[in-house]
Amino acid sequence: MAKKKSDKPDKKVKTVVKEKTEKEPVKEKVEKKPAPKKKKKKKSVHYVNSKELRAEITLYYETEKCTHQLGTMINKIAEGLSFAPNFINYSYKDEMVGDAKLKMFSALLGKKFNIDSEYNPFSYFTTIAFNAFINRIKKEKRQHDTITRYKEKVYDELLNAGEEDSPNIYTRPNSVDDDDDGSIYYETDAE
């Protein structure tokens, strides 16, 4: 009789045992070179330091002269916010950024930010830019809706006015008849 093979294959496990030697050779000490220092990450392209921004705003309030660095910071805030996921895919992103810059500079001119307060100037100007973006989106939506309503009105007038006077305007067919030569004739209500 033949032996039955079990469903599970036999597993052979090898164990390796290392024997300890009485005396292992002494390793000489090797001086290791210090690990290379990690490079500091560069600041993000759209990063603005809040303390530096506060100092620039204070300088502007005292001298009434806008420095190049303050203008760059305002630019970075607007450009950086335009890359946020909720604003990135708009076709009029440049207009949104322009509106934000205009609103932030007008807030600077009006000295709207209180330097003595403990509030973060970066968040203050980011909020101004955010609201400018939202306002631009609303304006563009209103304009798009107005144009769409106008188009629908004009197209409906053209379609309805042309039914009796000229057969050049397309109207929805009631049925389609095919001839033997492959040409298609449409029957309309106007006939």
LINVENCOR-V844317 format. One record per run of one state. SS is the DSSP state (H for helix, E for strand, - for the rest). FROM is the first residue (numbers start at 1). TO is the last residue. If there is no record, write none. Layout:
((SS:FROM:TO) (SS:FROM:TO))
//
This chain:
((-:1:49) (H:50:63) (-:64:67) (H:68:82) (-:83:92) (H:93:109) (-:110:120) (H:121:165) (-:166:174) (E:175:178) (-:179:183) (E:184:187) (-:188:191))
//
